[in-house]
Amino acid sequence: MPSYTAPVRDMMFVLHDVLGADRHGIPGNEELDRDTTAAILTEAAKLAETVLAPLNRTGDAQGCRFENATVRTPEGFPAAFDALRDGGWTALDCDPAYGGQGLPHLISTAASEIFSAANMAFYMYQGLTHGAYNAIHAHGSAAQKALYLPKMVAGRWSGTMNLTEPQCGTDLGLIRTRAEPQPDGSYRITGQKIWISAGEHDLTENIVHLVLARLPDAPEGVRGISLFVVPKYLPGPDGEPGARNTVSCAGLEQKMGIHGNATCVMQYDGAVGEMLGAPHAGLRAMFTMMNEARLSVGLQGYAQGARAYQMAREFARDRLQGRALTGARNPEGPADPILVHADVRRMLMEQKAMVEGGRALVFWGAALIDRARRAEDREAEALISLLTPVIKAFLTDKGVETTVLAQQVPGGAGYVRDTGLEQIVRDARITMIYEGTNGIQALDLVGRKLGADGGKAVMAFLALVTGFIAEHQGQDSDFDAGFLTPLAAALEDLGAALRYMQTAGSTAPLDALSGAGDLLHLFGHVCLGLMWARMARAAAVSAEDAAFCAAKIATGRFYMARLLPATRLHLARIETGAAPVMALDEEAF
């Protein structure tokens, strides 16, 4: 049975040595001293390692069962969800006014990585609930908050998001689901939604669906979409589940991976709902949930890479094959561990560099969210908005690449089920697709985020990286050569790409859009370059755990030397414009 060990030591390093989690000056963060975070993460690790991780293969093998319009989750999932709920993990960063613990989003993010890496399909049930909680918290009336939030925070009721329909995915302006107003102020929701994760299951007493639909007088397109709360069971006078609503699961999707999570076709047949937020403003309200979901999916991407890396690393330590070119490392045995071979080292170093860099980027993003929410920092809010498509798409693209590299390390053993790696590859693959495909994320970055508010956020990011280089330049020649010089070169590539996009965007939009994916990856590499420079600086001045810090610096040097130069390739592609992309006539495909 493949095991999982939560990387608590590395998380502590990022939280405290790199981000200074308890020194941000953000209300609430002063509680995150090392002892507190260590206690929280150690407890999360126990649940993940002993309960959730052993169920990962069970969930994949059994999947969810659809029986008489009811979905049964895999064996062990209901008890595991009880443990998650009883441990208070559903309430970590939720509002104390509704029963939450009020901890920073940063610590909730760290715990989420542990749970997602251990069992991604299982933790999706809670992840979606947290997103629905945030949408209701941000846009709900006082009565809606009082009714729904305490039960969602307590883990008694779960939540979903319902956007996609058979005829539309990204183009939400084509939604057909209808919402008919009723004399009592409620609405009757009629339509079908597809690919609804956690749409039906047996883990909670009730399921709170957030559904996009159109009012009878709605204008065309996305401006005519409203958002509705549609519970599986209608709350009674006491607020507890009462009569069954006319919403049902019409079937389960048969998927490549995440078999333990129910992906449902949901049928609404005049189901009773109430509007969340203002009429025709549903997309804005839903984006509260979608933006959180996109950041969570970026986390899933590198977290699956982290799980796969652990498996590949252990195999490489144990598998004996061939001899090291520099002399036998295991002279008493028939061969050396494959970890001694250069190409195996290369694959493992790529995995380690991407996983640890991704962790730092997501944790930094979570810290920006805390700063935006708790300190009302508008610059932080603008920066995380800019980074959201980068985090989602770059870390899931690289996360899947990491799982495939990990699968390659054992060779044939990685292709069969015994090692567990083939499941991780299949599970990770969805992260590049849901919550907006990665191509859509690239278009969002180029078409919306770069020019938002006159480009202030992207200019702030460039200034942040430039400022870091200027602050540390000349203090340590090795750090300059190994980190600052390659980071400056990558930043120059990003600047050139942004200037190209600015010109192309106004004169030749196809040139800009043809390079959108490359720009997103170029941006992502600069983000990880900054993270690795920050981590190397923190490791260099740390007085603790010399071996850990030396490994951190060496991994950072690998990233800067071997992976960051990809920015040159992406810039070269961007500057070719649309001609190579659009050269073929449609009938030639």
BADREN-251724 format. One line per field, with one value per residue (C-alpha): residue number from 1; x, y, z. Coordinates in nm, 2 decimals, padded with zeros to 4 digits, m for minus. Layout:
<rs>
loti = (NUM/...)
X = (X/...)
Y = (Y/...)
Z = (Z/...)
</rs>
This chain:
<rs>
loti = (1/2/3/4/5/6/7/8/9/10/11/12/13/14/15/16/17/18/19/20/21/22/23/24/25/26/27/28/29/30/31/32/33/34/35/36/37/38/39/40/41/42/43/44/45/46/47/48/49/50/51/52/53/54/55/56/57/58/59/60/61/62/63/64/65/66/67/68/69/70/71/72/73/74/75/76/77/78/79/80/81/82/83/84/85/86/87/88/89/90/91/92/93/94/95/96/97/98/99/100/101/102/103/104/105/106/107/108/109/110/111/112/113/114/115/116/117/118/119/120/121/122/123/124/125/126/127/128/129/130/131/132/133/134/135/136/137/138/139/140/141/142/143/144/145/146/147/148/149/150/151/152/153/154/155/156/157/158/159/160/161/162/163/164/165/166/167/168/169/170/171/172/173/174/175/176/177/178/179/180/181/182/183/184/185/186/187/188/189/190/191/192/193/194/195/196/197/198/199/200/201/202/203/204/205/206/207/208/209/210/211/212/213/214/215/216/217/218/219/220/221/222/223/224/225/226/227/228/229/230/231/232/233/234/235/236/237/238/239/240/241/242/243/244/245/246/247/248/249/250/251/252/253/254/255/256/257/258/259/260/261/262/263/264/265/266/267/268/269/270/271/272/273/274/275/276/277/278/279/280/281/282/283/284/285/286/287/288/289/290/291/292/293/294/295/296/297/298/299/300/301/302/303/304/305/306/307/308/309/310/311/312/313/314/315/316/317/318/319/320/321/322/323/324/325/326/327/328/329/330/331/332/333/334/335/336/337/338/339/340/341/342/343/344/345/346/347/348/349/350/351/352/353/354/355/356/357/358/359/360/361/362/363/364/365/366/367/368/369/370/371/372/373/374/375/376/377/378/379/380/381/382/383/384/385/386/387/388/389/390/391/392/393/394/395/396/397/398/399/400/401/402/403/404/405/406/407/408/409/410/411/412/413/414/415/416/417/418/419/420/421/422/423/424/425/426/427/428/429/430/431/432/433/434/435/436/437/438/439/440/441/442/443/444/445/446/447/448/449/450/451/452/453/454/455/456/457/458/459/460/461/462/463/464/465/466/467/468/469/470/471/472/473/474/475/476/477/478/479/480/481/482/483/484/485/486/487/488/489/490/491/492/493/494/495/496/497/498/499/500/501/502/503/504/505/506/507/508/509/510/511/512/513/514/515/516/517/518/519/520/521/522/523/524/525/526/527/528/529/530/531/532/533/534/535/536/537/538/539/540/541/542/543/544/545/546/547/548/549/550/551/552/553/554/555/556/557/558/559/560/561/562/563/564/565/566/567/568/569/570/571/572/573/574/575/576/577/578/579/580/581/582/583/584/585/586/587/588/589)
X = (00.00/00.16/00.22/00.22/00.42/00.30/00.59/00.55/00.91/00.91/00.58/00.71/01.01/00.79/00.54/00.79/01.14/01.02/00.68/00.72/00.36/00.36/00.53/00.30/00.12/m00.21/m00.49/m00.49/m00.15/00.02/m00.14/00.06/00.38/00.59/00.44/00.09/00.14/00.35/00.07/m00.20/00.00/00.11/m00.25/m00.35/m00.07/m00.19/m00.54/m00.40/m00.14/m00.35/m00.71/m00.72/m00.42/m00.51/m00.85/m00.71/m00.67/m01.01/m01.18/m01.02/m01.10/m01.46/m01.56/m01.91/m02.22/m02.54/m02.84/m03.20/m03.11/m02.87/m02.49/m02.29/m01.93/m01.66/m01.61/m01.45/m01.54/m01.83/m01.63/m01.33/m01.56/m01.68/m01.32/m01.26/m01.56/m01.51/m01.15/m01.27/m01.10/m01.41/m01.40/m01.03/m01.05/m01.42/m01.59/m01.62/m01.97/m02.09/m01.89/m01.55/m01.21/m01.11/m00.76/m00.58/m00.64/m00.27/m00.29/m00.60/m00.42/m00.13/m00.37/m00.56/m00.24/m00.19/m00.54/m00.54/m00.21/m00.34/m00.67/m00.77/m01.10/m01.21/m01.11/m01.29/m01.62/m01.49/m01.31/m01.63/m01.82/m01.56/m01.61/m01.99/m01.95/m01.74/m01.99/m02.28/m02.07/m01.98/m02.32/m02.59/m02.85/m02.83/m03.10/m02.92/m02.60/m02.76/m02.94/m02.67/m02.32/m02.32/m02.41/m02.16/m01.89/m01.97/m01.95/m02.31/m02.41/m02.20/m02.20/m02.16/m02.13/m02.36/m02.25/m02.20/m02.48/m02.48/m02.47/m02.23/m01.92/m01.69/m01.95/m02.19/m02.40/m02.56/m02.71/m03.07/m03.17/m03.47/m03.57/m03.94/m04.03/m04.30/m04.54/m04.36/m04.03/m03.88/m03.80/m03.86/m03.54/m03.57/m03.29/m03.00/m02.64/m02.35/m02.01/m02.12/m01.85/m02.00/m02.35/m02.49/m02.34/m02.39/m02.14/m02.36/m02.72/m02.79/m02.63/m02.65/m02.63/m02.54/m02.70/m02.67/m03.00/m03.19/m03.49/m03.78/m03.68/m03.31/m03.10/m02.90/m02.55/m02.37/m02.53/m02.85/m02.74/m02.85/m02.73/m02.96/m02.93/m03.11/m03.08/m03.13/m03.37/m03.57/m03.50/m03.79/m03.90/m03.63/m03.36/m03.31/m03.36/m03.72/m03.90/m03.69/m03.65/m03.71/m03.34/m03.19/m02.89/m02.97/m02.64/m02.27/m02.00/m01.76/m01.42/m01.05/m00.97/m01.09/m01.33/m01.39/m01.56/m01.91/m01.93/m02.30/m02.56/m02.80/m03.17/m03.37/m03.75/m03.90/m03.68/m03.73/m03.45/m03.37/m03.17/m02.81/m02.71/m02.87/m03.07/m02.86/m02.54/m02.50/m02.17/m01.99/m02.12/m02.02/m01.67/m01.62/m01.64/m01.47/m01.16/m01.11/m01.16/m00.90/m00.64/m00.74/m00.70/m00.35/m00.28/m00.42/m00.18/00.15/00.01/m00.05/00.30/00.43/00.26/00.40/00.75/00.75/00.66/00.93/01.20/01.14/01.15/01.47/01.63/01.53/01.55/01.89/02.00/02.34/02.65/02.73/02.98/03.19/03.22/03.00/02.78/02.65/02.95/02.81/02.50/02.45/02.39/02.35/02.02/01.90/01.91/02.29/02.22/02.23/01.90/01.71/01.86/01.75/01.39/01.38/01.54/01.28/01.00/01.14/01.21/00.86/00.68/00.87/00.85/00.48/00.42/00.59/00.39/00.05/00.14/00.24/m00.09/m00.28/m00.08/m00.19/m00.56/m00.52/m00.37/m00.65/m00.93/m00.79/m00.59/m00.81/m00.50/m00.62/m00.27/m00.26/m00.61/m00.51/m00.19/m00.37/m00.63/m00.35/m00.18/m00.49/m00.48/m00.10/m00.13/m00.42/m00.28/00.10/00.09/m00.15/00.04/00.36/00.19/00.08/00.43/00.57/00.34/00.44/00.81/00.75/00.59/00.89/01.13/01.02/00.98/00.73/00.65/00.51/00.27/00.10/m00.13/00.09/00.30/00.00/00.16/m00.07/m00.37/m00.19/m00.13/m00.50/m00.63/m00.40/m00.51/m00.84/m00.67/m00.57/m00.94/m01.19/m01.26/m01.17/m00.93/m00.57/m00.62/m00.90/m00.67/m00.42/m00.68/m00.80/m00.45/m00.39/m00.74/m00.84/m00.58/m00.28/m00.48/m00.70/m00.69/m00.44/m00.20/m00.13/m00.11/00.14/00.35/00.35/00.46/00.75/00.85/00.83/01.08/01.30/01.30/01.40/01.70/01.81/01.78/02.00/02.24/02.61/02.58/02.69/02.86/02.74/02.38/02.41/02.54/02.32/01.99/01.98/02.14/01.91/01.61/01.70/01.73/01.39/01.24/01.38/01.22/00.89/00.92/00.99/00.69/00.46/00.57/00.50/00.15/00.08/00.16/m00.01/m00.32/m00.40/m00.29/m00.30/m00.51/m00.45/m00.07/m00.14/m00.38/m00.16/00.11/m00.12/m00.03/00.35/00.31/00.13/00.41/00.68/00.50/00.48/00.85/00.93/00.70/00.88/01.22/01.12/01.01/01.33/01.54/01.34/01.38/01.75/01.80/01.60/01.79/02.13/02.06/01.89/02.06/01.86/01.89/02.20/02.14/01.78/01.90/02.19/01.94/01.71/01.98/02.10/01.75/01.70/02.02/01.90/01.57/01.75/02.00/01.79/01.42/01.41/01.58/01.25/01.15/01.37/01.19/00.85/00.95/01.08/00.74/00.54/00.74/00.65/00.30/m00.01/00.13/00.25/m00.06/m00.31/m00.13/m00.36/m00.70/m00.97/m01.02/m00.65/m00.69)
Y = (00.00/00.33/00.55/00.93/01.15/01.51/01.75/01.94/02.04/02.20/02.37/02.52/02.65/02.83/02.96/03.10/03.14/03.26/03.42/03.52/03.40/03.54/03.87/04.00/04.26/04.11/04.08/03.72/03.62/03.69/03.37/03.16/03.11/02.80/02.59/02.66/02.59/02.28/02.15/02.21/02.06/01.76/01.68/01.72/01.49/01.22/01.23/01.23/00.96/00.71/00.77/00.95/00.81/00.45/00.52/00.67/00.34/00.22/00.52/00.46/00.09/00.11/00.45/00.59/00.39/00.53/00.35/00.47/00.83/00.81/00.81/00.59/00.70/00.44/00.22/00.42/00.77/00.84/00.75/00.96/01.26/01.22/01.23/01.54/01.71/01.60/01.73/02.08/02.08/02.20/02.53/02.63/02.97/03.03/03.32/03.27/03.44/03.12/02.87/02.90/02.90/03.23/03.12/03.28/03.13/03.06/02.78/02.64/02.63/02.43/02.18/02.16/02.05/01.77/01.64/01.68/01.51/01.22/01.18/01.43/01.28/01.27/01.62/01.77/01.73/01.97/02.19/02.26/02.32/02.58/02.76/02.76/02.89/03.18/03.27/03.28/03.47/03.73/03.77/03.62/03.80/03.80/03.53/03.31/03.34/03.25/02.95/02.79/02.89/02.74/02.40/02.42/02.54/02.24/02.00/01.89/02.04/02.04/02.26/02.26/02.49/02.44/02.62/02.38/02.26/02.02/02.30/02.53/02.52/02.83/03.03/03.08/03.32/03.02/02.89/02.78/02.69/02.89/03.06/03.14/03.39/03.28/03.49/03.40/03.54/03.21/03.08/02.75/02.63/02.41/02.28/02.04/02.08/01.85/01.76/01.87/01.75/01.62/01.68/01.39/01.17/01.02/01.22/01.50/01.56/01.81/01.95/02.32/02.37/02.71/02.73/02.97/03.04/03.30/03.50/03.54/03.90/03.84/04.01/03.79/03.68/03.66/03.99/03.80/03.53/03.51/03.28/03.07/02.87/02.53/02.29/01.91/01.92/02.23/02.36/02.34/02.60/02.48/02.51/02.14/01.93/01.89/01.79/01.67/01.93/01.85/01.83/01.49/01.32/01.18/00.98/00.97/01.05/00.76/00.93/00.88/00.95/01.09/00.79/00.85/01.19/01.18/01.38/01.41/01.51/01.72/01.76/02.05/02.01/02.32/02.30/02.56/02.81/03.16/03.42/03.48/03.84/04.08/03.98/03.94/03.96/03.59/03.55/03.80/03.62/03.28/03.40/03.44/03.06/03.00/03.21/03.02/02.70/02.79/02.86/02.53/02.35/02.49/02.35/02.01/02.02/02.05/01.84/01.54/01.61/01.60/01.26/01.12/01.25/01.07/00.74/00.79/00.89/00.59/00.36/00.51/00.46/00.09/m00.03/m00.19/m00.16/m00.11/00.06/00.43/00.55/00.70/00.37/00.13/00.29/m00.05/m00.27/m00.54/m00.58/m00.69/m00.34/00.02/00.20/00.37/00.70/00.71/00.75/01.09/01.07/00.95/01.23/01.48/01.35/01.36/01.71/01.84/01.70/01.83/02.18/02.21/02.08/02.29/02.60/02.54/02.51/02.84/03.02/02.89/02.98/03.32/03.35/03.25/03.51/03.77/03.67/03.71/04.06/04.15/04.02/04.10/04.42/04.54/04.57/04.65/04.60/04.25/04.19/04.31/04.10/03.77/03.84/03.87/03.56/03.34/03.22/03.17/02.96/02.75/02.68/02.68/02.46/02.21/02.18/02.13/01.92/01.67/01.68/01.60/01.30/01.17/01.21/01.03/00.75/00.73/00.67/00.32/00.24/m00.05/m00.06/00.29/00.19/m00.09/m00.03/m00.18/00.14/00.36/00.61/00.54/00.65/00.98/01.05/00.99/01.19/01.48/01.51/01.67/01.97/02.10/02.09/02.18/02.53/02.67/02.48/02.61/02.76/02.97/03.07/03.20/03.40/03.54/03.65/03.82/03.94/04.06/04.05/04.23/04.54/04.56/04.90/05.03/04.74/04.84/04.49/04.36/04.67/04.61/04.25/04.36/04.62/04.36/04.13/04.42/04.54/04.20/04.18/04.53/04.47/04.16/04.23/04.26/04.10/03.75/03.67/03.31/03.42/03.68/03.43/03.14/03.33/03.70/03.69/03.42/03.58/03.92/03.75/03.58/03.91/04.07/03.80/03.87/04.24/04.18/03.95/04.20/04.48/04.25/04.17/04.53/04.62/04.31/04.35/04.68/04.61/04.23/04.05/03.71/03.76/03.82/03.54/03.29/03.35/03.35/03.01/03.08/03.41/03.23/02.98/03.25/03.43/03.12/03.05/03.40/03.35/03.03/03.19/03.46/03.19/03.00/03.31/03.39/03.04/03.03/03.36/03.23/02.90/03.08/03.28/03.01/02.88/02.55/02.22/02.27/01.97/02.08/02.43/02.30/02.08/02.37/02.59/02.31/02.25/02.62/02.63/02.35/02.53/02.85/02.67/02.40/02.51/02.89/02.94/02.81/03.18/03.23/02.95/03.10/03.44/03.31/03.14/03.45/03.67/03.44/03.58/03.42/03.32/02.97/02.90/03.01/02.90/02.61/02.64/02.48/02.20/02.10/01.98)
Z = (00.00/m00.11/00.20/00.24/00.48/00.52/00.46/00.78/00.81/00.47/00.54/00.86/00.67/00.41/00.67/00.91/00.76/00.41/00.47/00.84/00.90/01.26/01.16/00.89/01.10/00.97/01.24/01.36/01.22/01.55/01.67/01.42/01.62/01.54/01.82/01.71/01.34/01.43/01.65/01.38/01.09/01.30/01.38/01.02/00.92/01.16/01.00/00.65/00.70/00.90/00.77/00.44/00.25/00.31/00.16/m00.16/m00.34/m00.20/m00.34/m00.68/m00.69/m00.57/m00.69/m00.61/m00.66/m00.80/m00.65/m00.68/m00.73/m00.43/m00.44/m00.21/m00.15/m00.12/00.19/00.47/00.33/00.56/00.87/00.74/00.68/01.04/01.16/00.95/01.09/01.45/01.44/01.35/01.01/00.83/01.04/01.04/00.87/00.89/01.06/01.44/01.41/01.25/01.45/01.27/01.44/01.27/01.18/00.88/00.54/00.52/00.78/00.62/00.29/00.45/00.60/00.27/00.09/00.34/00.30/m00.08/m00.13/00.09/m00.08/m00.35/m00.44/m00.07/00.02/m00.28/m00.08/00.18/m00.06/m00.25/00.07/00.17/m00.16/m00.12/00.23/00.11/m00.16/00.09/00.34/00.08/m00.09/00.13/00.33/00.71/00.72/00.46/00.65/00.98/00.82/00.61/00.74/01.09/00.95/00.66/00.90/01.13/00.84/00.88/00.54/00.23/m00.08/m00.45/m00.75/m01.05/m01.37/m01.67/m01.88/m02.18/m02.43/m02.25/m02.04/m02.05/m02.24/m01.95/m02.15/m02.31/m01.98/m02.02/m01.66/m01.56/m01.23/m01.20/m00.93/m00.68/m00.47/m00.15/m00.28/m00.36/m00.71/m00.90/m01.06/m01.37/m01.59/m01.60/m01.48/m01.57/m01.42/m01.07/m00.83/m00.50/m00.64/m00.45/m00.17/00.17/00.38/00.51/00.62/00.35/00.03/m00.05/m00.43/m00.57/m00.91/m01.20/m01.37/m01.57/m01.46/m01.71/m01.79/m01.79/m02.06/m02.30/m02.22/m01.89/m01.77/m01.74/m01.50/m01.13/m00.85/m00.64/m00.32/m00.38/m00.09/m00.14/00.16/00.24/00.58/00.82/01.07/01.31/01.04/01.01/00.69/00.61/00.28/m00.01/m00.28/m00.64/m00.73/m00.80/m00.94/m01.28/m01.31/m01.25/m01.50/m01.57/m01.54/m01.59/m01.23/m00.89/m00.88/m00.51/m00.58/m00.73/m01.05/m01.11/m01.37/m01.16/m01.26/m01.13/m01.18/m01.03/m00.73/m00.46/m00.44/m00.31/m00.48/m00.35/m00.41/m00.66/m00.97/m01.28/m01.07/m01.03/m01.22/m01.00/m00.69/m00.83/m00.91/m00.53/m00.53/m00.86/m00.78/m00.45/m00.64/m00.90/m00.63/m00.46/m00.79/m00.83/m00.48/m00.60/m00.89/m00.69/m00.40/m00.64/m00.77/m00.40/m00.34/m00.66/m00.58/m00.25/m00.42/m00.69/m00.43/m00.22/m00.52/m00.63/m00.29/m00.28/m00.64/m00.72/m01.08/m01.23/m01.08/m01.03/m01.29/m01.01/m00.82/m00.64/m00.37/m00.25/m00.28/m00.06/m00.28/m00.64/m00.77/m00.66/m00.60/m00.91/m00.72/m00.81/m01.18/m01.34/m01.53/m01.23/m01.03/m01.30/m01.29/m00.91/m00.89/m01.14/m00.93/m00.60/m00.75/m00.89/m00.58/m00.33/m00.55/m00.60/m00.23/m00.16/m00.44/m00.32/00.05/m00.06/m00.25/00.07/00.26/00.01/00.06/00.43/00.38/00.15/00.38/00.72/00.66/00.37/00.15/m00.20/m00.35/m00.22/m00.35/m00.70/m00.69/m00.60/m00.87/m01.12/m00.99/m00.98/m01.34/m01.32/m01.00/m01.13/m01.48/m01.43/m01.12/m01.26/m01.59/m01.40/m01.14/m01.41/m01.56/m01.22/m01.17/m01.51/m01.43/m01.10/m01.29/m01.52/m01.23/m01.16/m01.53/m01.58/m01.21/m01.24/m01.51/m01.30/m01.01/m00.73/m00.69/m00.69/m00.93/m01.22/m01.00/m00.91/m01.28/m01.36/m01.06/m01.13/m01.49/m01.41/m01.25/m01.59/m01.70/m01.43/m01.29/m01.63/m01.86/m01.86/m02.20/m02.05/m01.77/m02.02/m02.20/m01.87/m01.78/m02.12/m02.19/m01.84/m01.57/m01.73/m01.82/m01.51/m01.35/m01.60/m01.54/m01.18/m01.05/m01.31/m01.26/m00.89/m00.94/m01.16/m00.90/m00.63/m00.81/m00.91/m00.55/m00.42/m00.66/m00.57/m00.20/m00.20/m00.48/m00.39/m00.05/m00.15/m00.48/m00.48/m00.43/m00.70/m00.95/m00.86/m00.80/m00.87/m01.21/m01.35/m01.19/m01.35/m01.69/m01.65/m01.54/m01.85/m02.06/m01.89/m01.95/m02.32/m02.35/m02.17/m02.41/m02.71/m02.57/m02.51/m02.87/m03.02/m02.80/m02.97/m03.32/m03.38/m03.11/m03.26/m03.21/m02.84/m02.79/m02.97/m02.72/m02.41/m02.29/m02.33/m02.14/m01.85/m01.83/m01.85/m01.57/m01.37/m01.40/m01.28/m00.99/m00.89/m00.96/m00.70/m00.46/m00.49/m00.45/m00.13/00.00/m00.07/00.11/00.41/00.42/00.40/00.71/00.91/01.21/01.22/01.05/00.83/00.62/00.54/00.45/00.23/00.04/m00.01/m00.15/m00.38/m00.51/m00.57/m00.77/m00.98/m01.05/m01.15/m01.37/m01.53/m01.53/m01.51/m01.85/m02.01/m02.01/m02.32/m02.50/m02.41/m02.52/m02.85/m02.91/m02.81/m03.06/m03.35/m03.33/m03.48/m03.82/m03.73/m03.52/m03.78/m04.09/m04.18/m04.34/m04.13/m04.37/m04.34/m03.99)
</rs>
